């Protein structure tokens, strides 16, 4: 066989293997990447030692990510792509651990998370190319760090003494950690057909104006070193499938529904038959929502189903105990003076477990062994039997909490701050879910109310933590029912948001069910989008407040949709 014939044969065989056993993840050589980073790190620290403001700390992080993405809408393929990219993050610090260039400049809107930028790197394992990129970008970052440090010194000199006198960066023990580089079987061509088939189900209802199915397979390798001696090699692989459907009511209100599936392996996702059933359930529910009455304002007892309760805690507790917020004078520091004090009923505890990958057979998206600052992930008991005990900490210290507990997180290109991981609400005392419903009805009767509320599904929410605006939260339900005290069937309603303030709302939690809901999502904040999980039992709250949701004023389309027969024909 000639050389040309041999190459053709090898390529043909590789193509067959790819079709049968497609693996996401381009070849990556950690030795080449680490050698380039280490060489430039040592050269920079030594070479800049004689400068007026030499760096006291330097870290490099290279994130190598391969993403396969397939999406379809109403039975046709919208996108099928593969993307391989590398992003470099550089953290150059001048000054010292107590005061450095990342120190908040009071009177300036931008915080530390906006200082550092990510840079695109060559995707090939070429040490010379990597070192040149590291050299150029480090030089840029160092000059910017010195310039900002001089502004910090001036700002500190002319402003009043700061309330929090802790340093800007915590001292942590060096860590050496390496896990094998993961691969992910992802049958992209098979998913193209599945996405067509599943999204075509939305053609069954001609009044839906959005019906999408997307699936992504991601392999992310992260290589991290710093001048303290830390060296970390992390590797993640997972699959996420998202179904989105939207309709519109006669009064203009947009009605969305979402269904997300998360797994560490392709074969751990639900079967196509199971997803098909979920989509048909979504279609039926949207038909009911289009004609459901709009909910009026309400304050009274309610049940938050497990997923809804998880998001509820993520928004009203989780964001307020991210430690770096206590450092910034713009934030209200809700829980600063509540350490050791009761904030929840005694039967409830709240823990964050980034090392936990599964709970009751469900994968958790917020899991990781080492955070993005090279600190080993730790279990954090935030609330212990109702008593507030701990903040989530990155390497930005606060008074009383001088060290990280492994929650410094960021998307590539942004600086890590304290972020949530796997939030788990634990209940020592529970009742069956049916009993929770009976307690709701009993409570409504005692208050002379016609009905209570049941929140089955939520899409997310947001919370305000700045001093300049009222510190309220807003959780956005998707599926809400009125539960009538006289035995009438539950009534589906639409168009409300859960609102309130955290300390007041916590006092009204009265019971927990024996079930458990798992919400896997993406959380956005100062350091970008990071995957998180929120796990909680269904909760009975004696008083919850809702307000009517803002809605579109645009009319429905003037022409009716195309006939179903035309849409369904091949």
Legacy VTK file of the C-alpha trace (Angstrom):
# vtk DataFile Version 3.0
C-alpha trace
ASCII
DATASET POLYDATA
POINTS 570 float
0.000 0.000 0.000
1.464 3.399 -0.979
1.937 6.239 1.526
-0.945 8.184 -0.042
-3.190 5.122 0.044
-2.245 4.511 3.676
-3.137 8.102 4.630
-6.468 7.857 2.817
-7.189 4.550 4.572
-6.315 6.034 7.998
-8.515 9.076 7.420
-11.349 6.830 6.279
-10.989 4.684 9.401
-10.892 7.776 11.645
-14.092 8.962 10.002
-15.787 5.637 10.725
-14.587 5.716 14.328
-15.826 9.291 14.730
-19.239 8.299 13.421
-19.462 5.307 15.767
-17.682 6.716 18.830
-17.611 10.507 18.580
-15.658 12.036 21.458
-15.809 15.709 22.276
-12.431 17.212 23.144
-9.453 18.076 20.996
-6.047 16.662 21.875
-4.439 18.732 24.614
-0.973 18.244 26.090
-0.876 19.510 29.700
2.935 19.316 29.818
3.277 21.825 26.967
0.758 24.215 28.541
2.202 24.023 32.058
5.786 24.391 30.839
4.896 27.570 28.924
3.012 29.055 31.893
5.698 28.176 34.420
8.519 29.548 32.283
6.787 32.908 31.790
5.596 33.137 35.380
9.110 32.714 36.796
10.642 34.984 34.157
8.092 37.732 34.900
8.438 37.577 38.686
12.228 37.684 38.471
12.416 40.213 35.652
10.096 42.743 37.304
11.570 42.417 40.785
13.594 45.627 40.375
10.630 47.769 39.244
9.277 50.474 41.560
6.073 48.473 41.986
7.013 44.828 41.431
4.263 42.205 41.346
3.837 40.356 44.622
1.483 37.809 43.035
0.920 36.423 39.555
-1.358 33.658 38.317
-2.126 32.190 34.909
-5.215 30.182 34.022
-5.722 28.648 30.590
-9.178 27.284 29.852
-9.346 24.896 26.913
-12.957 24.246 25.896
-14.637 22.218 23.198
-18.352 22.773 22.682
-20.661 20.765 20.464
-24.024 22.426 19.959
-27.131 21.248 18.126
-30.422 23.150 18.089
-33.692 22.853 16.241
-36.939 24.768 15.994
-40.330 23.443 14.870
-38.825 20.366 13.260
-35.891 21.877 11.389
-32.245 22.133 12.278
-31.182 25.638 13.321
-27.531 25.011 14.154
-25.026 22.191 14.356
-21.540 23.305 15.278
-18.326 22.480 17.062
-16.066 25.089 18.602
-12.640 24.751 20.159
-11.210 27.734 22.006
-8.635 28.675 24.606
-8.863 31.616 26.960
-6.036 33.006 29.087
-6.754 34.710 32.409
-3.994 36.700 34.091
-4.055 38.052 37.629
-1.174 40.471 38.275
-1.126 42.105 41.689
1.139 44.912 42.831
1.342 46.250 46.371
0.852 43.565 49.017
-1.765 41.227 50.438
-3.245 44.009 52.550
-3.541 46.688 49.838
-3.141 46.085 46.128
-4.367 47.222 42.725
-7.684 45.348 43.041
-8.775 47.436 46.035
-12.187 49.056 45.407
-11.869 52.689 44.379
-14.651 54.407 46.259
-16.703 56.633 44.019
-15.974 54.478 40.992
-18.656 52.193 39.587
-16.393 49.355 38.469
-15.377 46.766 41.039
-12.536 44.275 41.116
-14.411 41.803 38.920
-14.175 44.215 35.999
-10.392 44.645 36.212
-9.081 41.505 34.574
-9.812 40.470 30.994
-9.480 37.188 29.153
-7.387 36.788 26.037
-7.815 34.327 23.174
-4.893 31.905 22.827
-3.657 29.618 20.040
-5.495 26.312 20.192
-2.454 24.250 19.195
0.026 22.949 21.750
2.974 25.065 20.674
5.088 26.253 23.611
6.705 29.093 21.656
3.364 30.545 20.542
1.904 30.197 24.034
4.895 31.841 25.690
4.805 34.785 23.296
1.113 35.359 24.016
1.720 35.088 27.763
4.584 37.595 27.546
2.582 40.196 25.585
-0.572 39.951 27.675
1.298 39.891 30.984
3.118 43.069 30.047
-0.225 44.733 29.303
-1.804 43.534 32.526
1.164 44.556 34.653
1.157 48.120 33.301
-2.577 48.403 33.928
-2.092 47.025 37.446
0.556 49.637 38.291
-1.603 52.449 36.913
-4.602 51.315 38.945
-2.525 50.796 42.096
-1.443 54.437 41.984
-5.120 55.455 41.780
-5.892 53.183 44.729
-3.209 54.890 46.829
-4.660 58.306 46.031
-8.212 57.164 46.707
-7.292 55.688 50.101
-5.509 58.898 51.049
-8.472 61.225 50.415
-11.389 59.059 51.599
-12.622 58.380 55.120
-11.401 55.310 56.980
-12.952 52.096 55.690
-15.365 50.027 57.781
-13.781 46.712 56.756
-10.052 46.746 57.501
-9.277 43.257 56.177
-6.794 42.885 53.337
-7.407 42.705 49.611
-6.118 39.149 49.106
-5.978 36.159 51.415
-2.929 33.996 52.030
-3.649 30.377 51.104
-1.562 27.216 51.233
-0.182 26.123 47.839
-2.112 23.264 46.279
-1.079 20.631 43.764
-4.059 18.932 42.184
-4.471 17.059 38.922
-7.339 15.034 37.559
-7.270 13.091 34.275
-8.447 14.942 31.184
-12.005 13.893 30.514
-13.608 13.073 27.199
-17.285 13.002 26.337
-19.104 10.787 23.901
-21.423 13.073 21.963
-23.279 11.722 18.927
-23.713 14.985 17.093
-25.258 13.521 13.945
-27.663 11.394 15.966
-28.638 14.464 17.995
-29.416 16.376 14.815
-32.152 13.876 14.049
-33.393 13.775 17.648
-33.585 17.565 17.817
-35.579 17.674 14.572
-37.970 15.035 15.868
-38.447 16.562 19.315
-38.835 20.171 18.170
-41.357 19.040 15.519
-43.747 18.183 18.344
-44.380 21.908 18.800
-46.047 21.952 15.374
-48.988 20.231 17.044
-50.070 23.621 18.385
-50.188 26.306 15.723
-50.448 29.112 18.293
-47.007 28.503 19.744
-44.564 31.119 18.479
-41.450 29.461 19.883
-40.641 25.782 20.113
-36.951 24.961 20.426
-34.806 22.060 21.533
-31.053 22.442 21.979
-28.357 20.155 23.287
-24.745 20.952 24.049
-21.807 18.726 24.913
-18.951 20.488 26.693
-15.460 19.424 27.679
-13.519 22.038 29.641
-9.912 21.638 30.775
-8.461 24.276 33.088
-4.766 24.680 33.819
-3.842 27.023 36.664
-0.588 28.076 38.315
0.387 30.939 40.599
3.518 32.427 42.095
2.737 30.878 45.497
3.360 27.387 44.133
-0.171 26.244 43.297
-0.583 24.016 40.250
-4.053 22.729 39.327
-5.347 20.676 36.421
-9.126 20.380 36.311
-11.346 18.724 33.738
-15.114 18.810 33.321
-17.428 17.095 30.867
-21.194 17.385 30.745
-24.272 17.503 28.541
-27.133 19.979 28.849
-30.433 19.721 26.970
-32.850 22.656 27.023
-36.434 22.826 25.778
-38.047 26.247 25.340
-41.671 26.891 24.405
-43.571 30.163 24.307
-47.114 31.257 23.624
-48.996 34.522 24.010
-52.290 35.308 25.701
-54.962 37.521 24.141
-53.982 40.395 26.425
-50.378 40.346 25.137
-48.756 38.465 28.027
-45.857 36.276 26.905
-46.060 32.791 28.429
-42.763 30.885 28.520
-42.023 27.369 29.731
-38.594 25.775 30.102
-37.316 22.291 30.729
-33.621 21.621 31.386
-31.802 18.291 31.626
-28.244 18.054 32.933
-25.944 15.021 32.956
-22.251 14.196 33.111
-22.593 11.697 30.259
-24.739 11.524 27.173
-26.293 8.188 28.142
-27.380 9.618 31.510
-29.879 11.984 29.884
-33.541 10.908 29.866
-34.720 8.817 26.943
-36.231 10.447 23.880
-39.604 8.979 24.885
-39.360 10.648 28.286
-38.428 14.014 26.765
-41.257 13.632 24.257
-43.736 13.213 27.136
-42.346 16.321 28.841
-42.743 18.364 25.640
-46.342 17.256 25.193
-46.984 18.203 28.807
-45.525 21.641 28.091
-47.800 22.037 25.060
-50.905 21.122 27.075
-49.876 23.484 29.842
-49.335 26.386 27.451
-52.787 25.837 25.972
-54.225 26.135 29.472
-52.093 29.173 30.310
-53.307 31.076 27.236
-56.833 31.098 28.616
-55.988 31.073 32.331
-57.100 34.116 34.338
-54.521 36.707 35.270
-53.657 36.519 38.936
-54.478 39.496 41.124
-52.180 40.805 43.860
-52.093 38.488 46.857
-50.565 38.189 50.326
-51.135 34.983 52.241
-50.080 31.334 52.669
-48.396 29.478 49.807
-46.484 26.320 48.949
-43.224 26.488 47.056
-42.597 23.165 45.291
-39.055 21.812 45.585
-37.475 23.472 42.525
-39.244 26.743 43.263
-38.025 26.606 46.872
-34.462 25.998 45.679
-34.494 29.057 43.436
-36.139 31.016 46.248
-33.178 30.295 48.570
-30.653 30.903 45.799
-32.001 34.400 45.266
-32.876 35.612 48.731
-30.122 33.928 50.778
-27.335 32.752 48.477
-26.464 36.060 46.849
-26.469 37.895 50.163
-23.900 35.603 51.784
-21.346 35.847 48.957
-18.564 37.307 51.079
-17.067 39.890 48.736
-20.284 41.914 48.910
-19.456 42.886 52.491
-16.285 44.529 51.223
-18.045 46.967 48.938
-19.718 49.998 50.535
-22.333 49.955 47.788
-23.915 46.783 49.222
-26.239 46.562 52.205
-24.470 43.660 53.964
-27.772 42.126 55.069
-26.257 39.326 57.153
-23.117 41.052 58.470
-24.484 41.527 61.977
-26.483 38.287 62.059
-23.645 35.791 62.617
-24.683 33.430 65.393
-28.271 34.608 65.251
-31.415 32.797 64.173
-32.618 33.645 60.673
-34.589 30.481 59.774
-36.753 27.962 61.641
-34.723 25.484 63.708
-35.683 22.552 61.489
-33.898 24.070 58.452
-30.198 24.149 57.579
-28.540 25.419 54.401
-25.265 23.970 53.159
-23.150 24.466 50.053
-21.464 21.298 48.805
-19.329 21.850 45.676
-17.734 18.394 46.071
-21.090 16.655 45.771
-21.854 15.488 42.223
-25.145 13.636 42.804
-28.190 13.779 45.019
-30.884 11.115 44.899
-29.660 10.009 41.484
-29.645 13.491 39.938
-26.458 15.155 38.706
-25.564 18.530 40.233
-24.300 21.245 37.888
-22.606 23.305 40.610
-20.000 20.682 41.482
-16.209 21.063 41.262
-13.157 19.834 43.252
-11.059 23.042 43.145
-12.312 26.583 42.600
-11.095 29.063 39.981
-8.475 30.534 42.339
-6.778 27.214 42.972
-8.382 26.633 46.382
-9.821 23.230 47.238
-13.625 23.223 47.331
-15.095 22.967 50.824
-18.442 22.115 52.329
-19.859 25.279 53.895
-22.626 25.178 56.502
-24.187 28.594 55.985
-27.199 28.078 58.245
-27.101 25.455 61.011
-30.549 24.601 62.387
-31.788 28.089 61.742
-28.651 29.921 62.941
-26.499 31.829 60.456
-22.889 30.603 60.620
-20.839 31.257 57.478
-20.298 33.295 54.341
-19.190 31.927 50.997
-15.612 33.079 50.531
-13.189 33.619 47.673
-9.679 34.996 48.226
-11.210 38.399 48.959
-11.175 38.354 52.779
-13.608 40.113 55.070
-13.437 40.818 58.786
-13.728 37.572 60.693
-13.212 35.483 57.551
-9.555 35.773 56.501
-9.476 32.733 54.189
-11.246 31.285 51.172
-13.532 28.281 51.539
-13.255 27.317 47.891
-16.030 29.418 46.375
-14.007 31.785 44.165
-15.646 31.315 40.763
-15.844 33.042 37.402
-16.463 32.396 33.757
-13.259 32.561 31.681
-12.232 36.175 31.114
-13.453 37.622 34.416
-12.001 37.803 37.916
-13.312 35.309 40.489
-15.431 36.458 43.403
-17.430 34.484 45.957
-20.195 32.590 44.158
-22.667 29.834 44.967
-22.112 26.159 44.132
-24.554 23.397 45.120
-27.035 24.961 47.554
-28.856 22.296 49.563
-31.692 23.051 51.983
-31.889 20.328 54.630
-34.975 19.768 56.771
-34.842 17.806 60.049
-38.620 17.713 60.399
-40.795 16.950 57.368
-44.366 15.992 56.499
-45.747 14.185 53.437
-46.413 16.492 50.473
-50.189 15.874 50.812
-50.011 16.974 54.442
-48.339 20.197 53.373
-51.332 20.862 51.153
-53.759 20.188 54.007
-51.815 22.572 56.236
-52.064 25.234 53.511
-55.856 24.882 53.327
-56.175 24.930 57.103
-54.085 28.090 57.340
-56.167 29.830 54.661
-59.379 28.937 56.465
-58.065 30.412 59.693
-57.323 33.654 57.883
-60.688 33.681 56.119
-59.074 33.375 52.667
-60.788 31.775 49.708
-57.605 30.131 48.454
-53.856 29.724 48.915
-51.213 29.500 46.207
-49.089 26.638 44.923
-45.961 27.522 42.938
-44.971 24.484 40.870
-42.357 25.854 38.456
-40.126 28.915 38.273
-37.772 30.248 35.621
-35.408 32.087 37.968
-35.328 35.499 39.507
-33.158 38.341 40.670
-32.295 40.157 43.845
-31.118 43.651 44.743
-28.238 43.976 47.206
-27.166 47.596 46.637
-27.858 50.332 49.163
-29.131 52.751 46.540
-32.350 50.768 45.950
-34.725 48.806 48.210
-33.236 45.409 49.045
-35.979 43.212 47.680
-36.069 39.985 45.687
-38.158 38.935 42.721
-38.720 35.269 41.892
-40.476 34.630 38.596
-42.936 31.701 38.669
-44.087 29.981 35.497
-46.774 27.631 36.799
-49.015 28.802 39.656
-52.269 27.322 40.995
-54.951 28.619 43.299
-55.746 25.952 45.901
-59.345 26.557 47.030
-60.351 25.858 50.613
-63.862 24.678 49.641
-62.595 21.669 47.669
-62.919 23.092 44.180
-60.278 21.855 41.709
-57.047 23.827 41.656
-57.148 26.712 39.192
-54.194 27.564 36.969
-53.387 31.307 36.953
-50.729 33.418 35.246
-48.860 36.672 35.446
-47.414 37.012 38.962
-43.994 37.467 40.535
-43.052 36.600 44.107
-41.670 39.666 45.848
-40.472 40.571 49.307
-37.513 41.212 51.573
-35.377 38.332 52.865
-35.400 38.661 56.651
-39.164 39.121 56.785
-39.898 36.229 54.414
-37.650 33.765 56.269
-39.731 34.178 59.421
-42.834 32.896 57.647
-41.498 29.424 56.692
-43.503 26.978 58.802
-43.128 23.457 57.343
-41.176 21.311 54.856
-42.271 18.286 52.844
-40.427 14.969 52.507
-39.783 15.474 48.784
-36.779 17.083 47.089
-36.539 19.254 43.985
-33.330 19.854 42.024
-32.796 22.998 39.965
-29.729 23.020 37.672
-29.136 26.400 36.077
-26.742 29.174 35.159
-26.249 32.065 37.589
-25.125 35.460 36.329
-23.340 38.015 38.526
-20.184 40.169 38.624
-17.868 37.346 37.587
-20.071 36.169 34.729
-22.142 33.039 34.246
-21.369 29.969 36.343
-23.317 26.700 36.649
-25.136 26.211 39.947
-27.607 23.864 41.572
-30.310 24.532 44.155
-31.863 21.613 46.034
-34.758 21.955 48.446
-37.898 20.259 49.760
-41.287 21.807 49.155
-41.953 24.516 51.728
-45.078 25.970 53.302
-44.834 29.706 53.900
-47.484 31.347 56.039
-47.277 34.649 54.210
-45.970 35.363 50.763
-46.616 38.366 48.556
-47.081 38.445 44.803
-47.472 41.262 42.358
-48.750 41.328 38.807
-46.082 40.869 36.175
-45.316 43.428 33.509
-46.664 42.339 30.151
-46.307 43.218 26.519
-48.828 45.594 24.976
-48.383 44.188 21.478
-51.379 42.478 19.934
-51.361 38.931 18.674
-50.441 38.541 14.970
-53.086 40.017 12.681
-53.205 36.962 10.424
-53.908 33.504 11.812
-50.994 31.053 11.801
-50.476 28.843 8.737
-52.787 25.823 8.735
-51.551 22.827 10.658
-51.586 20.656 7.530
-49.197 23.012 5.759
-46.816 23.070 8.707
-46.834 19.309 9.193
-46.287 18.328 5.572
-42.802 17.207 4.602
LINES 1 571
570 0 1 2 3 4 5 6 7 8 9 10 11 12 13 14 15 16 17 18 19 20 21 22 23 24 25 26 27 28 29 30 31 32 33 34 35 36 37 38 39 40 41 42 43 44 45 46 47 48 49 50 51 52 53 54 55 56 57 58 59 60 61 62 63 64 65 66 67 68 69 70 71 72 73 74 75 76 77 78 79 80 81 82 83 84 85 86 87 88 89 90 91 92 93 94 95 96 97 98 99 100 101 102 103 104 105 106 107 108 109 110 111 112 113 114 115 116 117 118 119 120 121 122 123 124 125 126 127 128 129 130 131 132 133 134 135 136 137 138 139 140 141 142 143 144 145 146 147 148 149 150 151 152 153 154 155 156 157 158 159 160 161 162 163 164 165 166 167 168 169 170 171 172 173 174 175 176 177 178 179 180 181 182 183 184 185 186 187 188 189 190 191 192 193 194 195 196 197 198 199 200 201 202 203 204 205 206 207 208 209 210 211 212 213 214 215 216 217 218 219 220 221 222 223 224 225 226 227 228 229 230 231 232 233 234 235 236 237 238 239 240 241 242 243 244 245 246 247 248 249 250 251 252 253 254 255 256 257 258 259 260 261 262 263 264 265 266 267 268 269 270 271 272 273 274 275 276 277 278 279 280 281 282 283 284 285 286 287 288 289 290 291 292 293 294 295 296 297 298 299 300 301 302 303 304 305 306 307 308 309 310 311 312 313 314 315 316 317 318 319 320 321 322 323 324 325 326 327 328 329 330 331 332 333 334 335 336 337 338 339 340 341 342 343 344 345 346 347 348 349 350 351 352 353 354 355 356 357 358 359 360 361 362 363 364 365 366 367 368 369 370 371 372 373 374 375 376 377 378 379 380 381 382 383 384 385 386 387 388 389 390 391 392 393 394 395 396 397 398 399 400 401 402 403 404 405 406 407 408 409 410 411 412 413 414 415 416 417 418 419 420 421 422 423 424 425 426 427 428 429 430 431 432 433 434 435 436 437 438 439 440 441 442 443 444 445 446 447 448 449 450 451 452 453 454 455 456 457 458 459 460 461 462 463 464 465 466 467 468 469 470 471 472 473 474 475 476 477 478 479 480 481 482 483 484 485 486 487 488 489 490 491 492 493 494 495 496 497 498 499 500 501 502 503 504 505 506 507 508 509 510 511 512 513 514 515 516 517 518 519 520 521 522 523 524 525 526 527 528 529 530 531 532 533 534 535 536 537 538 539 540 541 542 543 544 545 546 547 548 549 550 551 552 553 554 555 556 557 558 559 560 561 562 563 564 565 566 567 568 569
